[in-house]
Amino acid sequence: MKIVQLITRLDDLGGAQMHLRDLVVELKAEGHDVSVITGKIGPVSEYLVKHGVNVIHLHSLVREIHPFFDLKAALTLRDLLIVLKPDLIATHSSKAGLIGRIIGANLGIPTIFTAHGWAFTEGVSYRKRKTYQLLERLAAPFSSRVITVSNYDYELALKHQVIQDNKLSMVWNGVKDFPNIALSTVSSPIPKIVMVARFAEPKDHLSLVKALNELRTISWELQLIGDGPMKASIEHYVDSLQLGDKIKFLGSRNDVESLLSQADIFVLLSKYEGLPLSLIEALRAGLPVIASNVGGVKEIILNNKNGYLVNPEDKSDLILKLMQLILSSETRSRMGKLGRRIYEESFTFEKMMNQTLSIYKTALNDHHNLVSFQEKKRILNRKKPNLRRTIREREEEQNPSSNSINQYRRSTGNRP
């Protein structure tokens, strides 16, 4: 299958980018011809190029709504697709999803959109929610299929009627296992807490720092992995609290799997979410989790079983749950083991890959069937006789004298 993957940006290592990266490499390994088109290049695009993937930089594809650049991106994308001639287009992120689906439909190419968390989810501003609901409804007729990565987002799409249910599918995110990396042993003398997240909306590093400041008299260490525009302000706040000896900023890392294997507790605080890959990575590592109860998080974290769910506004509950896990190695071990089992049952990369590829093939088959039906319909319409002419000819055959009169009238321009 010849596939074009379209995503707005590959300069950040977010959930959508990680999903696309692993999916593309596996698709190529299985013999599919895959090209990637993106508006911004970076570490992920470099990784793909090293694995032999054709990456095309579409400069005019930008995240912000910009009529001039959006039109230019659409026209350039159309030209690229005419040259590439893919069997199928798979789009990711809101802007790429909208433009890709419209151009795909224009060229008669089946196009799939994977929603890695809707832009109109709870926690997003009212104006932005309404804008993106409208855009998704406009994009719906151009969509062959839409994949959501959580049941929460599946139900949200139906609730706001942004796509017909017969075009909607749900596939949980999945991450590859690393059997050569040991699972967390939760035996550190000083419990090590890790949060892997970009320093930007919707992540909430500030609430975690504030909560741990209330527990500064007990032993713990926090590692914050990631970069982003809000990192400097969080660093400054940590310095103002004189917590620099307990809170470490590690920046973007390529060895997250190893760091998680040495950790004891995983935390992810957010104002809204889809189905975070970082939580699945934590389960894979056998870590207990504390996470904000937003979006599809509760589909990964079962409260009081493999971790704790906390309300984003309930700061006292966050402090309590942190203290419980910091002080109880037994609870950490029990929750971590269950989390690993949940990962193996539901969130492996192989399971996600097989389900996604199945949807790709179904969309392609549906498109071929539709094209075949339309072609047959056109052929039948061409063969359909002119009913009025057929009746007249039959009458003339049965009445020769009338036939002669009608011929005379037609030759003289006098109609019967």
C-alpha positions, 0 to 999 in steps of 0.5 A: 500500500502506498501511504502518505502520512500528513502531520502539522509538525515534527519538531516536538516529541509529543504523543501524535509525533511519537505515534506517527514515528513508530507507525511509519517505521513499522509500516515501512518494515512491513513493505508499505511505501510510506512518505511523510509530509510535515510543516515543521521538521526536527528530531522526529523527522530526522529519525524517520530519514535515518530509517529510510522514510521520505520526509517532505517539508511543507513550509506553508503548513502552520499550526495557527489559522492563517488564510494565506498560508493555509491556502498555499499549503492546500495548493502545494499539498495537492501538487505533491499528492498528484506526484506521489499518487498515494493509495491512502492519506493518513492525517494527524493534528487539527490543521493537517487533518482539515487540509488533508481531508479536503484535498484528499477528497478533491483528488479522490484519495481515501483519507483518514484522520486520527484525532489525538485528543479533540481540540474541543475537549473539556478544559479548552476555552469556549470559543476555541471549542466551538470553532473546532466543532464547526471545523470538524463538522465541515471536514466530516464529508471529506473524511473516509474514516476518523480514528479516536485514541480513546473511548472518551474522544469517541463519545465526545465526537458523537455527542457534538455530532462532528462525524457520522458513527459509521465513519468513526473508530476507536483504537487505543494508543500503544507503545513498543516494549523494551524487554532488554530494559528492566522494570522499575524495582521501586527500591530507591532509598529516596523515592524518585518521581518522574513527569515526562511532558512538554512545558506547555499547555495543557500540562500542569508542572506548576501544580506538581511543584507546589504540591511537593513543596508542601512535602519538602520535609520528607525524602523524594526527588523529582525529575522533569523530562521535556522542554517547552516555552514554560520551562524557564518560568518553572525553573525560576519558581523552583529556585525561588522555593530553594528546591533545586536540590530535589527537583531536576530538569533533564530536558528532552531525552532519548533514554526515557525508557531507561530513566523510567526503569530507575524511577519509583512514581510517575506523575502526569498533571494536565488540564485536558488530555486525549490518551497520553502515551507517557502514561502507557510508557509508565505502565510499561515500566511497571510504575504506579501513576498519579494523573489528572482525571481528564479525557481518556486518562481513566481508561489507562489508570484505574483509580486505587488499582494501578494508580490514583486519579486526582481532580485538577482543582483538588490540590489537597488530594494531590498532596495526599496521594503523593505522600501515600506513594512516597511513603509506601513501597508496598503500594508502589509495588502492587500498583506497578505490577498491575499497571504492567499487566494492563499494558500487556493486555491492552496497550501494546504497539502491536495491538494498536498497529494491527487495528490501525492497519485494518482500518486503513485497508477497510477504508481503501476497500470501501473506496474501491467499492464506491468507485466501482459502483459509480463506474457501473452506474455511469456505464448503465446511464450511457446505455439507457435508451431514449424512451420517447424516441423508442416509442415513436419508432415503434409507432412508425413501424406499426403505421407505415403511412404515418411514418411517411407523413412524419418523414415529410413533416420533419423534412419540411420543418413541420412538426406533428 
